[in-house]
Structure formats: C-alpha cells, structure tokens
Amino acid sequence: LDHTTIIAEDDPALQSFKQLDEDGVIQLRIIPDVGAEKFAEHIGSALDFWVHEETSGRCRLVSCEVREHERNSAIYYPPT
C-alpha cells in the first residue's frame, strides 16, 4: 500500500483516478470502502488468510491495528 492511491469503489472521481493510473501517474488500488476501520479490516483479513496458508494453520492473526495519526486508529479482530 506504500506509495499507492487507495480509492473506494464508489468514489465519484473513480474514473479520473483510473485514467491517472493508466497514464502511469499513480498506482491505484480500489477497495470496497476506505477509512481506518475498513483499512484495518482489509489488511487484517488479507494477513489472516496469508498467515493461515503459510503456516498450514499453525498460526493465526490476533489483531491488526491501523493508525491514521496519533488521535485516530482502528483495530480489527478476525473472527475466531
């Protein structure tokens, strides 16, 4: 996600961002929703799946915390 532009799939300017991506100006990532809570859920879900696969189920993700700044963060806890 570093050095990318992340846009919600329902963003009204999505087509403009897609054009910037096609022109090589940005690296675009489109996800269902944005915000600290949704970033934590998106990253946590992906990491939980990856950890489970890489360790043949021996390890699991306990939580994933995303911080926007010192006063705004969100924690995702995968379902058990």
Secondary structure, DSSP 8 states (H G I E B T S, - for coil): -TT-EEEETT-TTHHHHHHHHHTTS--EEEES--SHHHHHHHHHHHHHHHHHHHTTTS-----EEEEEETTEEEEE----
